[in-house]
């Protein structure tokens, strides 16, 4: 964690505590979902563990009242920061009727919530990037001082949608921020077998935009990068590509056997856990005490328990509702 003061970035003590709480809630929800999956209660988990610092740091640099986000499937930290609740995320995992993303139709991790400006995602990776670019085009045409923010993994940065979306954004100078959460693996393919370039960020110059590589385990470093990118976007200076270098602590998903990497590698990465490092920073800054850390942990545990109990007992959609939104009624 850099010793860059949150105050220099314009963040209050309340805001950095809120960032910490959001990161911790994402982690604890994710851990609970794995237990529920292994107990046979929910079908699928695709984890944010290890990437919360980048997700939450970025989200807090945006205007979450007016900006739009097109997240990728790992972005529990992003959607929580944008206003989705623990209960809503659990309803999605259990595929219950009240799931705000899809009414239980979609797999978990397919986020979408109109009231919180979260664009619906699809299963094919990187399709959210052209959608975010489309929102940015609309903002420019309507002269609205807003940005769209989209995320993806570094594996997805090798898809055609990445090239087409960024090329269009660059040509039309659109207010879109693209953040690649470089967690070192595209499912089982390691970074060195995905990219011939040194970084993902250096590709930005070919699209006519700045490319920045930041420490994705440091929420303040990511906050600063996104804050700068947002200032550029709303002042008409166009798009930015940000690469947040991080690591995923879990397998690609609950269906993945991740013996393609060494256990020692994972343990080494966990030494740089953004949540632990941020807690240390907050303690050094005199913001987080043992007392309020314990209170935050207890509150988070209660939120996760309440969300789990509610979602597990909530009703499933009626079978005949499967045909809704398919044919005209």
C-alpha distance (Angstrom), angle and dihedral (degrees) to the residues before:
residue distance angle dihedral
X1 . . .
X2 3.76 . .
X3 3.77 116.5 .
X4 3.78 88.6 -128.2
X5 3.78 104.2 139.6
X6 3.79 115.9 -117.5
X7 3.81 86.3 -141.8
X8 3.82 91.4 64.5
X9 3.80 87.1 56.3
X10 3.80 91.5 52.0
X11 3.81 95.1 -107.4
X12 3.80 121.3 142.2
X13 3.82 125.2 -143.0
X14 3.81 88.3 -107.3
X15 3.81 91.3 54.1
X16 3.81 95.6 50.2
X17 3.80 90.5 47.7
X18 3.82 88.2 50.7
X19 3.82 88.8 50.6
X20 3.80 90.1 52.0
X21 3.82 92.4 47.8
X22 3.82 91.4 50.3
X23 3.81 92.6 49.3
X24 3.81 91.2 48.5
X25 3.81 93.2 47.1
X26 3.81 90.8 51.7
X27 3.82 90.3 51.3
X28 3.80 95.4 46.5
X29 3.81 93.7 45.7
X30 3.78 89.5 50.1
X31 3.80 92.9 49.2
X32 3.82 90.3 50.2
X33 3.81 91.1 49.7
X34 3.81 90.5 56.2
X35 3.81 90.4 52.8
X36 3.80 90.7 48.8
X37 3.80 90.8 48.7
X38 3.79 92.9 50.2
X39 3.81 88.7 48.3
X40 3.82 88.7 56.3
X41 3.81 93.9 -114.6
X42 3.81 100.6 114.0
X43 3.80 126.4 32.5
X44 3.77 106.7 -136.8
X45 3.81 144.6 8.2
X46 3.78 128.3 -167.1
X47 3.77 107.7 -174.0
X48 3.78 137.5 -130.8
X49 3.83 92.1 -171.7
X50 3.80 109.7 136.3
X51 3.81 94.2 15.3
X52 3.81 101.6 70.2
X53 3.82 94.9 100.8
X54 3.81 93.0 59.1
X55 3.81 93.2 43.5
X56 3.80 96.8 48.7
X57 3.81 96.4 37.0
X58 3.81 89.8 54.5
X59 3.80 95.3 45.2
X60 3.80 93.7 52.2
X61 3.82 90.0 56.3
X62 3.81 90.6 60.6
X63 3.78 131.8 76.3
X64 3.78 96.2 -108.0
X65 3.81 91.7 -170.9
X66 3.80 94.9 61.5
X67 3.83 110.3 10.8
X68 3.80 120.7 89.6
X69 3.78 128.0 -133.2
X70 3.80 130.0 -156.6
X71 3.82 100.6 -169.0
X72 3.78 128.9 -170.8
X73 3.79 124.2 -124.7
X74 3.82 95.9 -87.9
X75 3.80 95.3 54.4
X76 3.78 104.1 106.5
X77 3.82 88.8 133.8
X78 3.82 90.9 55.0
X79 3.81 96.7 48.6
X80 3.82 92.7 44.9
X81 3.81 89.2 51.7
X82 3.82 90.0 49.4
X83 3.80 91.5 54.4
X84 3.79 109.5 -87.6
X85 3.80 110.6 137.9
X86 3.80 133.2 -131.2
X87 3.81 88.6 -115.2
X88 3.82 92.0 53.3
X89 3.80 92.0 49.5
X90 3.79 91.2 50.1
X91 3.82 91.0 48.7
X92 3.79 86.9 55.6
X93 3.81 92.5 49.7
X94 3.80 91.2 51.1
X95 3.86 90.3 43.9
X96 3.79 92.8 -128.0
X97 3.81 127.7 167.8
X98 3.82 93.0 -107.5
X99 3.82 93.1 56.8
X100 3.83 101.6 129.7
X101 3.80 93.3 -152.8
X102 3.78 98.3 62.0
X103 3.80 112.0 -23.8
X104 3.79 89.1 -100.8
X105 3.83 94.7 -52.4
X106 3.80 98.6 110.7
X107 3.79 132.4 63.1
X108 3.82 114.7 -101.9
X109 3.81 113.1 -85.7
X110 3.81 93.4 43.1
X111 3.78 96.5 114.4
X112 3.79 126.8 -168.9
X113 3.80 131.8 148.5
X114 3.79 122.2 159.5
X115 3.83 97.6 -160.6
X116 3.81 91.0 56.9
X117 3.84 95.8 43.2
X118 3.81 92.2 -112.9
X119 3.81 110.4 148.4
X120 3.81 116.0 -139.4
X121 3.79 113.9 -104.3
X122 3.80 129.4 -143.9
X123 3.79 132.2 -144.1
X124 3.84 97.6 -111.3
X125 3.80 104.0 86.6
X126 3.83 121.2 -113.6
X127 3.81 95.4 16.0
X128 3.81 87.3 116.5
X129 3.82 91.4 67.0
X130 3.85 97.4 69.1
X131 3.83 87.7 43.8
X132 3.81 90.7 55.7
X133 3.80 89.4 47.5
X134 3.81 88.5 52.1
X135 3.82 90.8 53.8
X136 3.81 88.9 49.8
X137 3.81 90.3 50.9
X138 3.82 89.9 51.8
X139 3.83 90.3 49.1
X140 3.79 90.5 52.2
X141 3.81 93.4 47.0
X142 3.80 91.3 48.5
X143 3.83 91.5 42.9
X144 3.82 92.3 -126.3
X145 3.83 117.1 159.8
X146 3.80 93.6 -129.8
X147 3.79 136.4 111.0
X148 3.75 134.8 -149.0
X149 3.78 118.5 -133.3
X150 3.78 122.9 -158.3
X151 3.79 133.5 178.4
X152 3.79 137.4 -164.1
X153 3.77 140.9 160.6
X154 3.79 121.9 -94.9
X155 3.82 89.6 -110.4
X156 3.80 88.3 61.0
X157 3.80 90.4 52.7
X158 3.81 86.3 77.4
X159 3.81 93.2 61.5
X160 3.79 123.9 102.4
X161 3.82 92.2 -117.0
X162 3.82 89.3 63.8
X163 3.80 91.8 56.4
X164 3.80 95.3 41.7
X165 3.79 94.7 45.2
X166 3.79 96.4 47.1
X167 3.78 93.2 41.8
X168 3.82 90.8 53.1
X169 3.83 91.2 45.5
X170 3.79 90.8 50.9
X171 3.80 95.8 46.0
X172 3.82 92.4 49.2
X173 3.83 95.5 36.8
X174 3.81 93.3 -127.3
X175 3.83 129.4 -175.4
X176 3.80 96.9 -114.8
X177 3.81 128.6 129.9
X178 3.81 116.5 -156.9
X179 3.80 116.2 -164.4
X180 3.80 118.8 -168.9
X181 3.80 110.3 -157.2
X182 3.79 97.6 -149.7
X183 3.81 102.7 -158.4
X184 3.83 92.7 164.4
X185 3.82 98.1 -112.9
X186 3.81 136.2 76.4
X187 3.81 92.8 -158.4
X188 3.83 97.2 -63.9
X189 3.82 100.4 -12.8
X190 3.82 113.3 98.6
X191 3.79 121.7 -136.0
X192 3.81 96.2 -104.0
X193 3.81 89.9 59.6
X194 3.81 93.1 48.8
X195 3.79 103.8 50.1
X196 3.79 134.3 40.7
X197 3.82 90.4 -169.7
X198 3.80 121.7 80.3
X199 3.81 92.3 -119.5
X200 3.79 140.2 8.0
X201 3.81 89.9 -126.4
X202 3.81 94.6 63.9
X203 3.81 89.2 66.4
X204 3.81 87.7 70.7
X205 3.80 94.8 80.1
X206 3.81 90.9 65.3
X207 3.80 88.6 57.9
X208 3.79 93.3 48.8
X209 3.78 98.2 -109.7
X210 3.81 138.2 102.8
X211 3.80 117.6 -91.0
X212 3.80 120.1 -155.6
X213 3.80 130.3 -173.5
X214 3.81 115.1 -155.4
X215 3.79 138.4 174.2
X216 3.79 101.8 -92.8
X217 3.81 91.2 -162.2
X218 3.82 90.6 64.6
X219 3.83 111.0 74.1
X220 3.81 91.5 -167.4
X221 3.81 92.9 54.5
X222 3.81 90.2 49.7
X223 3.82 90.9 44.6
X224 3.81 90.3 54.2
X225 3.82 93.3 48.6
X226 3.81 93.2 49.2
X227 3.81 92.5 42.5
X228 3.83 89.7 55.4
X229 3.82 91.2 45.1
X230 3.80 91.2 50.9
X231 3.81 92.0 50.1
X232 3.82 88.8 52.1
X233 3.79 92.3 47.8
X234 3.81 98.1 50.2
X235 3.81 92.0 44.9
X236 3.81 90.1 57.7
X237 3.81 97.5 -103.7
X238 3.78 93.7 123.3
X239 3.81 138.0 -134.5
X240 3.81 133.4 -10.6
X241 3.81 132.4 -158.0
X242 3.81 114.7 -146.8
X243 3.80 124.4 -171.9
X244 3.81 112.9 -159.4
X245 3.81 107.7 -165.4
X246 3.78 110.8 -145.8
X247 3.82 140.6 129.6
X248 3.80 136.6 -116.4
X249 3.79 112.5 -127.0
X250 3.80 96.0 -162.0
X251 3.78 134.5 55.9
X252 3.82 114.5 -80.7
X253 3.80 88.2 -92.4
X254 3.79 139.8 -23.4
X255 3.82 87.3 -84.3
X256 3.81 94.9 54.1
X257 3.80 126.7 98.6
X258 3.80 101.4 -151.5
X259 3.80 99.9 -167.5
X260 3.81 86.4 124.3
X261 3.81 86.9 89.6
X262 3.79 131.8 51.7
X263 3.81 120.8 -105.4
X264 3.80 88.7 -132.7
X265 3.81 89.4 60.6
X266 3.81 90.9 55.8
X267 3.82 92.6 47.4
X268 3.80 90.5 49.7
X269 3.83 90.5 51.2
X270 3.81 91.2 50.1
X271 3.81 88.9 62.3
X272 3.82 85.8 70.4
X273 3.82 94.5 49.0
X274 3.81 105.7 157.5
X275 3.82 93.6 -145.0
X276 3.80 93.8 55.2
X277 3.81 92.2 43.2
X278 3.82 92.5 49.1
X279 3.82 91.2 49.2
X280 3.83 88.3 53.3
X281 3.81 90.5 50.1
X282 3.81 91.4 50.3
X283 3.82 91.2 48.8
X284 3.81 92.0 50.2
X285 3.80 88.9 49.3
X286 3.81 89.3 53.0
X287 3.81 92.5 -118.4
X288 3.80 100.3 108.4
X289 3.80 118.0 51.4
X290 3.80 128.2 -177.2
X291 3.79 87.9 -106.8
X292 3.79 98.4 53.8
X293 3.81 91.7 38.2
X294 3.81 88.5 58.9
X295 3.82 90.5 47.1
X296 3.82 91.2 50.6
X297 3.81 91.3 49.1
X298 3.82 91.3 49.2
X299 3.81 92.7 47.5
X300 3.81 90.6 48.6
X301 3.82 92.0 49.9
X302 3.81 89.9 50.2
X303 3.82 91.6 49.6
X304 3.81 91.4 50.9
X305 3.82 92.7 46.5
X306 3.81 93.2 47.8
X307 3.82 91.5 47.0
X308 3.80 91.8 49.0
X309 3.81 94.7 48.2
X310 3.79 93.2 45.8
X311 3.81 95.2 47.4
X312 3.80 95.1 43.6
X313 3.81 90.9 54.0
X314 3.82 97.0 39.8
X315 3.83 117.9 107.2
X316 3.78 124.2 -98.8
X317 3.79 118.9 -124.5
X318 3.81 116.5 -87.6
X319 3.83 110.7 -94.4
X320 3.81 91.7 -121.3
X321 3.82 89.3 58.0
X322 3.81 87.7 74.4
X323 3.80 87.8 85.4
X324 3.81 94.4 53.2
X325 3.80 116.8 116.5
X326 3.81 89.6 13.7
X327 3.79 100.3 83.6
X328 3.78 129.2 23.9
X329 3.79 112.0 -93.3
